[in-house]
Amino acid sequence: MVGLKKAEAIRTVGLSNSLTNQQIKDAVFKKFGLTVKSNQINGLLGPEYLRKNPEALKQLEDFARRFIASAGGLEEARRILSLAGLSNRDSPRTEGGMS
């Protein structure tokens, strides 16, 4: 879990622009004297490839909204994802995510 100071520093530096993880790490260290890791940045701001590609993020958000609506609401969508995760836990992961 990211400490409150690190989380605030990451958000301050990274929310308003599309910096790489390394650029965020450097800026947080320079401005706040804190060392942060890529997993902390990704956990707070999302993966770098999505931050650098807002169109991909918009497509994912649209897909998620449609999925939740077709599932009948957020709780049902969570239940479906949980069931899918249980049934697929022994199968190999596919590269690239959704098709």
C-alpha positions as CSV (number, residue, x, y, z in Angstrom):
1,M,0.0,0.0,0.0
2,V,1.2,3.5,-0.9
3,G,1.7,5.9,2.0
4,L,-0.4,9.0,2.0
5,K,2.5,11.3,1.3
6,K,3.7,9.2,-1.7
7,A,0.1,9.0,-3.0
8,E,-0.3,12.7,-2.8
9,A,3.1,13.3,-4.4
10,I,2.3,10.9,-7.3
11,R,-1.1,12.5,-7.9
12,T,0.3,16.0,-7.8
13,V,2.9,15.2,-10.3
14,G,1.1,12.8,-12.6
15,L,-2.6,13.6,-12.8
16,S,-2.5,16.7,-15.1
17,N,-0.2,15.2,-17.8
18,S,0.8,12.0,-19.5
19,L,4.2,11.4,-18.1
20,T,6.0,8.1,-18.2
21,N,6.5,6.2,-15.0
22,Q,10.2,7.2,-15.0
23,Q,9.4,10.9,-15.5
24,I,6.9,10.7,-12.6
25,K,9.5,9.0,-10.4
26,D,12.1,11.6,-11.2
27,A,9.6,14.5,-10.6
28,V,8.4,13.1,-7.3
29,F,12.0,12.6,-6.1
30,K,13.0,16.1,-7.2
31,K,9.9,17.9,-5.8
32,F,9.2,15.9,-2.7
33,G,12.4,13.8,-2.0
34,L,10.4,10.6,-2.1
35,T,11.2,7.4,-4.0
36,V,8.3,5.7,-5.6
37,K,7.9,2.6,-7.7
38,S,6.1,1.9,-11.0
39,N,3.6,-0.4,-9.3
40,Q,2.7,2.5,-6.9
41,I,2.2,4.9,-9.9
42,N,0.2,2.3,-11.9
43,G,-2.0,1.6,-8.8
44,L,-2.9,5.3,-8.4
45,L,-2.9,6.6,-12.0
46,G,-3.4,3.5,-14.1
47,P,-0.9,1.7,-16.4
48,E,1.5,3.9,-18.4
49,Y,0.2,2.6,-21.7
50,L,-3.3,3.8,-20.9
51,R,-2.2,7.2,-19.5
52,K,-0.3,7.7,-22.8
53,N,-3.2,6.6,-24.9
54,P,-6.4,8.3,-23.7
55,E,-8.4,6.8,-26.6
56,A,-7.7,3.3,-25.3
57,L,-8.8,4.4,-21.8
58,K,-12.0,5.9,-23.2
59,Q,-12.7,2.6,-25.1
60,L,-12.2,0.6,-21.9
61,E,-14.5,2.9,-19.9
62,D,-17.2,2.6,-22.6
63,F,-16.8,-1.2,-22.6
64,A,-17.0,-1.3,-18.8
65,R,-20.2,0.9,-18.8
66,R,-21.9,-1.4,-21.4
67,F,-20.9,-4.5,-19.5
68,I,-22.2,-3.2,-16.2
69,A,-25.5,-2.1,-17.8
70,S,-25.9,-5.5,-19.6
71,A,-25.1,-7.3,-16.4
72,G,-27.9,-5.5,-14.6
73,G,-25.8,-3.3,-12.4
74,L,-22.4,-3.1,-10.7
75,E,-23.0,-5.9,-8.1
76,E,-24.1,-8.3,-10.8
77,A,-21.1,-7.4,-13.0
78,R,-18.8,-8.1,-10.0
79,R,-20.5,-11.5,-9.5
80,I,-20.1,-12.4,-13.1
81,L,-16.4,-11.4,-13.2
82,S,-15.9,-13.3,-10.0
83,L,-17.5,-16.4,-11.5
84,A,-15.5,-16.0,-14.7
85,G,-12.3,-15.7,-12.7
86,L,-13.0,-18.8,-10.7
87,S,-13.7,-20.9,-13.9
88,N,-10.6,-19.6,-15.6
89,R,-8.1,-19.7,-12.8
90,D,-6.4,-22.9,-14.1
91,S,-6.4,-21.9,-17.7
92,P,-3.4,-20.0,-19.2
93,R,-3.7,-16.3,-19.5
94,T,-4.2,-14.8,-22.9
95,E,-2.0,-12.0,-24.1
96,G,-3.5,-8.7,-25.0
97,G,-6.7,-8.9,-22.8
98,M,-10.0,-8.4,-24.5
99,S,-10.6,-9.0,-28.2
